[in-house]
């Protein structure tokens, strides 16, 4: 396994569940999850539950009403959640979910400071070379992100990540040191919202230990533009937007403000190469506009490991790693690439100044019951996904 982020760790958990052994090679010298916050939808939570870490993940997450509370920059609501409404989303600091997964990986499986330098296919095996070592394996999984080394080495003709004409500021507000967590909930105490402006939107998720994750996504003419003080730049752009937006930015330490450009990948013709499979962002990095980047990685892990489990009644000797990877590719590529296309389209719509007025009008005119139906746990095709069943450790005995 290459990559010790969420995709790599959840795949290690899944392999352990079916009795496989794995080595996780992580380039960073210290293991941890970069970034700020995220939300996970019902499809992702079902994947975590199937792998036996659902309860631990739920304990680390916080319900967020961001899908139900849609606002305008002056504070008016386009749609509003009600007390007692179920919320389909749980919000996390990325590090909290990463820690849950790391604790479920067997001791000694993860090796840090291991930068992959070469991959070679041998007869019936894959040899991986990294800084300080070499190992042969039955299978190699590239879960090493949007700038994947595995993809670069084995898919040399694949284009690099594509800039989508948008940029984002993200941060974790230290609300306990600021004005208190109550200031970041609406009047009914329902935390989480999306504020839609002309040319950009502002997302708020409550996360654990009284903190709040926020993100401002807007258009950008080119990638790589940075500012001496990113927090001040975000605050300047949003100074006239409703509270608690300015207060959230003010309550965020300067070092906790991250400025990124939003990119995705052109669709690959296949996610597999012999005994090598790409997973997560290495295969299908997508914009964050549907909140499905990590969720699709979690789905990938369950489907991949299910394919590596012999089917009931399968003739002895019929199973091969190559055939299992082909099944994984056939199932995952259509769904993940469709999700990526949808996220890209959503991002264009929600940050387009030209279509802003029409989008706001459409949301305002939609009957509230219909809106709420669409954000239930089974409200859309993406969230309705069900994982394949994996044998539990008890089933192997």
C-alpha positions as CSV (number, residue, x, y, z in Angstrom):
1,X,0.0,0.0,0.0
2,X,1.3,3.4,-0.9
3,X,-0.2,6.3,1.1
4,X,-1.0,6.7,4.7
5,X,-3.9,9.0,4.4
6,X,-7.6,8.2,4.9
7,X,-7.8,6.1,1.8
8,X,-4.7,4.1,2.5
9,X,-5.6,3.4,6.1
10,X,-9.1,2.4,5.5
11,X,-7.9,-0.1,2.9
12,X,-5.4,-1.5,5.4
13,X,-8.3,-1.9,7.9
14,X,-10.3,-3.7,5.2
15,X,-7.5,-6.0,4.2
16,X,-6.9,-6.9,7.9
17,X,-10.6,-7.7,8.2
18,X,-10.3,-10.5,5.5
19,X,-7.1,-11.8,6.9
20,X,-4.5,-10.3,4.5
21,X,-1.2,-8.8,5.6
22,X,-0.1,-5.3,4.4
23,X,2.6,-2.7,4.6
24,X,1.6,0.9,4.3
25,X,4.3,3.1,2.9
26,X,3.9,6.8,3.8
27,X,6.3,9.4,2.4
28,X,5.9,11.8,5.3
29,X,8.2,11.4,8.2
30,X,5.4,11.8,10.7
31,X,2.0,10.2,10.2
32,X,-0.9,12.6,10.2
33,X,-3.7,14.0,8.1
34,X,-3.2,17.4,6.5
35,X,-6.1,19.7,5.9
36,X,-8.9,20.9,8.0
37,X,-12.5,19.6,8.1
38,X,-14.8,17.4,6.1
39,X,-18.3,15.9,6.2
40,X,-19.2,12.3,5.6
41,X,-22.5,11.3,4.1
42,X,-24.6,8.1,4.7
43,X,-22.7,6.1,2.0
44,X,-19.4,6.8,3.7
45,X,-20.7,5.9,7.1
46,X,-22.1,2.6,5.8
47,X,-18.6,1.8,4.4
48,X,-17.1,2.5,7.8
49,X,-19.7,0.4,9.6
50,X,-19.0,-2.5,7.2
51,X,-15.3,-2.4,8.2
52,X,-16.1,-2.4,11.9
53,X,-15.1,1.2,12.7
54,X,-18.5,2.8,12.3
55,X,-19.2,3.4,16.0
56,X,-15.7,4.8,16.6
57,X,-16.2,7.2,13.6
58,X,-19.6,8.3,14.8
59,X,-18.1,9.1,18.2
60,X,-15.5,11.4,16.6
61,X,-18.0,13.2,14.3
62,X,-20.6,15.9,15.0
63,X,-24.0,16.2,13.2
64,X,-24.1,19.2,10.9
65,X,-27.1,20.9,9.4
66,X,-25.2,22.5,6.6
67,X,-27.4,20.8,4.0
68,X,-30.5,22.2,5.6
69,X,-29.4,25.8,6.4
70,X,-28.9,27.7,3.2
71,X,-28.4,31.5,3.6
72,X,-27.6,34.7,1.7
73,X,-24.7,37.0,2.6
74,X,-27.1,39.4,4.3
75,X,-28.1,36.5,6.6
76,X,-31.6,35.7,5.2
77,X,-32.4,32.0,4.8
78,X,-33.2,30.3,1.5
79,X,-33.9,27.0,3.3
80,X,-33.8,26.4,7.0
81,X,-33.5,23.3,9.1
82,X,-36.0,22.7,11.9
83,X,-35.4,21.4,15.4
84,X,-35.8,17.6,15.3
85,X,-34.8,17.3,11.7
86,X,-32.5,14.3,11.2
87,X,-29.2,15.3,9.6
88,X,-27.6,12.9,7.1
89,X,-24.1,14.4,7.5
90,X,-21.4,14.0,10.2
91,X,-18.6,16.5,10.3
92,X,-15.0,15.8,11.3
93,X,-11.7,17.3,11.7
94,X,-9.7,15.2,9.2
95,X,-7.2,14.3,11.9
96,X,-9.9,12.9,14.1
97,X,-11.2,10.5,11.4
98,X,-7.6,9.7,10.5
99,X,-6.8,8.8,14.1
100,X,-9.8,6.4,14.3
101,X,-8.6,4.5,11.2
102,X,-4.9,4.5,12.4
103,X,-6.0,2.9,15.7
104,X,-7.7,0.1,13.7
105,X,-4.6,-0.7,11.7
106,X,-2.4,-3.5,13.2
107,X,0.8,-2.3,14.9
108,X,3.8,-2.3,12.6
109,X,2.0,-2.1,9.3
110,X,2.7,1.6,8.7
111,X,6.2,2.8,7.7
112,X,6.8,6.5,7.6
113,X,9.6,8.3,5.6
114,X,9.1,5.8,2.8
115,X,9.1,7.5,-0.6
116,X,8.4,5.1,-3.4
117,X,11.0,5.3,-6.2
118,X,10.2,2.3,-8.3
119,X,7.6,-0.4,-9.2
120,X,8.3,-3.5,-11.1
121,X,5.9,-6.3,-12.2
122,X,7.4,-9.8,-11.8
123,X,5.8,-13.1,-12.5
124,X,2.8,-13.2,-10.1
125,X,4.0,-10.4,-7.9
126,X,4.9,-6.7,-7.7
127,X,8.2,-5.4,-6.4
128,X,8.1,-1.9,-4.8
129,X,11.3,0.0,-4.1
130,X,11.3,2.9,-1.7
131,X,13.8,5.0,0.2
132,X,15.4,2.5,2.5
133,X,13.9,-0.7,1.3
134,X,12.3,-3.1,-1.2
135,X,9.5,-5.6,-0.9
136,X,7.6,-8.0,-3.1
137,X,3.9,-8.3,-2.8
138,X,0.9,-10.0,-4.3
139,X,-0.8,-6.7,-4.8
140,X,0.1,-3.0,-4.8
141,X,-2.6,-0.3,-4.0
142,X,-1.8,3.3,-4.9
143,X,-3.7,5.5,-2.4
144,X,-1.2,8.3,-2.5
145,X,-3.4,11.2,-3.4
146,X,-4.0,13.5,-6.4
147,X,-0.3,13.7,-7.2
148,X,0.2,10.0,-6.9
149,X,3.6,8.5,-7.5
150,X,2.1,5.2,-8.4
151,X,-0.1,6.8,-11.1
152,X,2.9,8.7,-12.4
153,X,5.1,5.6,-12.7
154,X,2.5,3.2,-14.2
155,X,0.2,5.7,-16.0
156,X,2.8,8.0,-17.5
157,X,0.5,9.3,-20.2
158,X,-2.2,10.4,-17.7
159,X,-2.5,14.2,-17.6
160,X,-1.6,16.0,-14.4
161,X,-4.2,17.5,-12.0
162,X,-6.4,20.1,-13.7
163,X,-7.1,23.5,-12.1
164,X,-10.8,24.2,-12.1
165,X,-10.7,28.0,-11.9
166,X,-11.6,28.1,-8.2
167,X,-9.7,28.6,-5.0
168,X,-10.6,28.1,-1.3
169,X,-9.6,29.3,2.1
170,X,-10.3,26.8,4.9
171,X,-9.8,27.0,8.7
172,X,-10.6,25.6,12.1
173,X,-12.0,28.3,14.4
174,X,-11.0,28.0,18.1
175,X,-14.4,28.8,19.3
176,X,-13.7,28.1,22.9
177,X,-11.1,30.8,22.9
178,X,-13.4,33.1,20.9
179,X,-17.0,34.0,21.5
180,X,-18.2,30.5,22.5
181,X,-19.8,27.7,20.4
182,X,-23.3,29.1,20.7
183,X,-22.4,32.0,18.5
184,X,-21.8,29.6,15.6
185,X,-25.3,28.0,15.7
186,X,-28.4,29.5,14.3
187,X,-31.2,30.9,16.5
188,X,-32.6,27.3,17.0
189,X,-29.1,26.0,18.0
190,X,-28.7,24.0,14.8
191,X,-25.0,24.3,13.8
192,X,-23.9,24.1,10.2
193,X,-24.8,26.2,7.1
194,X,-23.9,27.2,3.6
195,X,-24.1,30.8,2.6
196,X,-24.3,31.4,-1.1
197,X,-22.9,34.6,-2.6
198,X,-22.3,35.8,-6.1
199,X,-19.2,34.1,-7.2
200,X,-18.6,32.0,-4.1
201,X,-20.0,30.2,-1.0
202,X,-19.1,29.9,2.7
203,X,-19.5,26.5,4.4
204,X,-19.7,26.0,8.2
205,X,-19.5,22.6,10.0
206,X,-19.3,22.1,13.8
207,X,-16.6,19.6,14.7
208,X,-15.5,18.0,17.9
209,X,-14.3,19.7,21.1
210,X,-16.3,22.8,20.4
211,X,-14.6,23.8,17.2
212,X,-15.9,24.9,13.9
213,X,-14.6,24.1,10.4
214,X,-15.2,26.7,7.7
215,X,-14.4,27.0,4.0
216,X,-14.8,29.8,1.5
217,X,-14.8,28.7,-2.1
218,X,-14.6,31.3,-4.9
219,X,-13.4,31.8,-8.5
220,X,-9.8,32.5,-9.4
221,X,-8.3,33.4,-12.8
222,X,-5.1,31.3,-12.2
223,X,-3.6,28.9,-9.8
224,X,-0.9,29.7,-7.3
225,X,-1.9,33.2,-6.2
226,X,-1.1,33.6,-2.5
227,X,-1.2,36.4,0.0
228,X,1.2,37.5,2.8
229,X,-1.6,37.1,5.3
230,X,-4.2,34.6,4.2
231,X,-6.5,35.1,7.2
232,X,-6.6,38.8,6.5
233,X,-7.4,38.3,2.9
234,X,-10.3,36.0,3.7
235,X,-11.6,38.4,6.3
236,X,-11.4,41.3,3.8
237,X,-13.4,39.4,1.2
238,X,-16.1,38.5,3.7
239,X,-16.2,41.5,5.9
240,X,-19.8,42.4,4.8
241,X,-21.2,38.9,5.1
242,X,-23.5,37.9,8.0
243,X,-22.3,36.8,11.4
244,X,-20.9,34.4,12.4
245,X,-18.7,34.4,9.3
246,X,-16.5,37.4,10.2
247,X,-16.3,36.1,13.8
248,X,-15.3,32.6,12.7
249,X,-12.4,33.9,10.7
250,X,-11.4,36.1,13.6
251,X,-11.5,33.2,15.9
252,X,-9.2,31.1,13.7
253,X,-5.4,31.2,14.4
254,X,-3.4,32.6,11.5
255,X,-1.5,29.3,11.1
256,X,-4.8,27.4,10.9
257,X,-5.9,29.1,7.7
258,X,-5.2,27.1,4.6
259,X,-5.4,28.5,1.1
260,X,-5.6,25.9,-1.7
261,X,-6.5,25.8,-5.4
262,X,-9.2,23.3,-6.4
263,X,-8.2,20.7,-8.9
264,X,-9.5,17.4,-10.1
265,X,-8.3,14.6,-12.5
266,X,-9.4,13.8,-16.0
267,X,-11.0,10.4,-16.1
268,X,-8.6,7.5,-16.4
269,X,-9.4,4.6,-18.8
270,X,-8.7,2.1,-16.0
271,X,-7.8,2.1,-12.4
272,X,-5.8,-1.1,-12.6
273,X,-2.5,-2.2,-14.1
274,X,-1.8,-5.9,-13.7
275,X,-1.6,-6.4,-9.9
276,X,-1.7,-2.7,-9.2
277,X,-4.8,-0.7,-8.4
278,X,-5.4,3.0,-7.8
279,X,-7.8,4.1,-5.1
280,X,-9.2,7.4,-3.8
281,X,-7.7,10.6,-5.0
282,X,-5.0,8.8,-6.9
283,X,-7.7,7.3,-9.1
284,X,-10.4,10.0,-9.2
285,X,-9.6,13.2,-7.3
286,X,-12.6,15.4,-7.4
287,X,-13.7,18.9,-6.3
288,X,-15.1,19.2,-2.8
289,X,-18.5,20.5,-4.0
290,X,-20.4,17.2,-3.2
291,X,-18.4,16.4,-0.1
292,X,-17.6,13.0,-1.6
293,X,-13.8,12.9,-2.0
294,X,-13.0,10.9,1.1
295,X,-16.4,9.1,1.0
296,X,-15.6,7.6,-2.4
297,X,-12.2,6.5,-1.1
298,X,-14.0,4.6,1.7
299,X,-16.3,3.0,-0.8
300,X,-13.3,2.0,-3.0
301,X,-11.7,0.2,-0.1
302,X,-14.8,-1.9,0.7
303,X,-15.4,-2.8,-3.0
304,X,-11.8,-3.6,-3.6
305,X,-11.4,-5.9,-0.6
306,X,-14.8,-7.5,-1.4
307,X,-13.4,-8.3,-4.9
308,X,-10.4,-10.0,-3.2
309,X,-12.7,-12.3,-1.3
310,X,-13.5,-15.5,-3.1
311,X,-17.1,-15.7,-4.1
312,X,-19.3,-18.5,-2.5
313,X,-19.2,-21.5,-4.7
314,X,-16.2,-20.2,-6.7
315,X,-14.2,-23.2,-8.0
316,X,-10.9,-23.7,-6.3
317,X,-8.1,-22.0,-8.2
318,X,-10.5,-19.7,-10.1
319,X,-9.6,-16.7,-8.1
320,X,-6.8,-14.4,-9.3
321,X,-5.7,-11.0,-8.1
322,X,-5.8,-9.7,-11.6
323,X,-9.5,-10.8,-12.1
324,X,-10.4,-9.3,-8.7
325,X,-8.9,-6.0,-9.7
326,X,-10.8,-6.1,-13.0
327,X,-14.0,-6.5,-11.0
328,X,-13.1,-3.6,-8.8
329,X,-12.4,-1.4,-11.8
330,X,-15.6,-2.3,-13.5
331,X,-17.7,-1.4,-10.4
332,X,-15.9,1.7,-9.2
333,X,-14.8,3.6,-12.3
334,X,-18.4,4.4,-13.6
335,X,-19.6,5.6,-10.1
336,X,-16.6,7.6,-9.1
337,X,-16.2,9.3,-12.5
338,X,-19.9,10.2,-12.5
339,X,-19.5,11.6,-9.0
340,X,-16.5,13.6,-10.1
341,X,-18.4,15.1,-13.1
342,X,-21.3,16.0,-10.8
343,X,-19.0,17.7,-8.3
344,X,-17.3,19.7,-11.0
345,X,-20.7,20.8,-12.4
346,X,-22.0,21.7,-8.9
347,X,-18.8,23.8,-8.3
348,X,-19.4,25.7,-11.6
349,X,-23.0,26.5,-10.7
350,X,-22.4,27.5,-7.1
351,X,-19.5,29.9,-7.9
352,X,-20.9,31.4,-11.2
353,X,-21.9,35.0,-10.8
354,X,-23.8,34.7,-14.0
355,X,-26.1,32.0,-12.8
356,X,-26.3,33.1,-9.1
357,X,-29.7,34.9,-9.3
358,X,-31.4,32.0,-11.0
359,X,-29.9,29.5,-8.6
360,X,-31.0,31.5,-5.6
361,X,-34.5,31.9,-7.0
362,X,-34.8,28.1,-7.7
363,X,-33.8,27.3,-4.1
364,X,-36.1,29.9,-2.6
365,X,-39.1,28.7,-4.5
366,X,-38.6,25.0,-3.8
367,X,-41.1,23.8,-1.1
368,X,-39.4,23.2,2.2
369,X,-40.8,19.6,2.5
370,X,-39.4,18.8,-0.9
371,X,-36.0,20.2,0.0
372,X,-35.9,18.2,3.2
373,X,-36.8,15.0,1.4
374,X,-33.8,15.6,-0.9
375,X,-31.4,15.8,2.1
376,X,-32.6,12.7,3.9
377,X,-30.2,9.7,4.2
378,X,-31.7,8.2,1.1
379,X,-32.4,11.5,-0.6
380,X,-30.1,11.0,-3.6
381,X,-28.4,8.2,-5.5
382,X,-24.9,8.9,-4.2
383,X,-26.1,8.6,-0.5
384,X,-28.2,5.5,-1.2
385,X,-25.1,3.3,-2.0
386,X,-24.9,0.1,0.0
387,X,-21.6,-1.7,0.7
388,X,-20.9,-5.3,-0.2
389,X,-20.7,-7.6,2.8
390,X,-17.3,-8.5,4.0
391,X,-16.6,-11.5,6.2
392,X,-16.0,-10.6,9.8
393,X,-12.9,-11.8,11.6
394,X,-15.2,-14.4,13.4
395,X,-16.2,-15.8,10.0
396,X,-12.7,-16.9,9.3
397,X,-12.6,-19.2,12.3
